Every structure is written in structure tokens, then in C-alpha cells.
């Protein structure tokens, strides 16, 4: 399912126009992104928790030449599913 299909499904289930659904969905994504950038977790009870994970700097190798490369530290988004979501899938 892509973004357009998800918005269409939400719009149909909530019985609201797609334009309003699109604005609300975009606002949700922007809000979650802003909170993660600020270093905060976003918890949706029953669904899961979005968080920022730190990946340490490390040394890698160029696959063709074998030369060592320095890979910088990075922040990555993480998601931990909630109990209700896990139960729904199993």
C-alpha cells in the first residue's frame, strides 16, 4: 500500500474528503518528524513507538578495492510495535 492508497482508505473509513485526509496525514508525518528531530519519542498507545537511534562511527571497506573507509556516526529512525499491533498480526 502506498501513500495515495492509504489516504483513500482512511478517507473512506472515516467518511471525510480526501483533501482533508491528505492535510491531516501530512500534518501527522510532519509532527512525528519534528519530534524525532528534537530528540523526543512519539508513542501511539496500542500501535507503537517511534524513536531515534544512534549508530556509532565505524570503519568499513570499499567492496571493489578493499580500501578502509571511515563511516560517520548517524541518527536513524526506529519503530517498536505496541502489544495491540503485535497481537493483531498473530
Secondary structure, 3 states (H helix, E strand, C coil): CCHHHHHHHHHHHHCCCHHHHHHHHHHHHHHHHHHHHCCCCEEECCCEEEEEEEECCEEEECCCCCCEEEECCEEEEEEEECHHHHHHHC
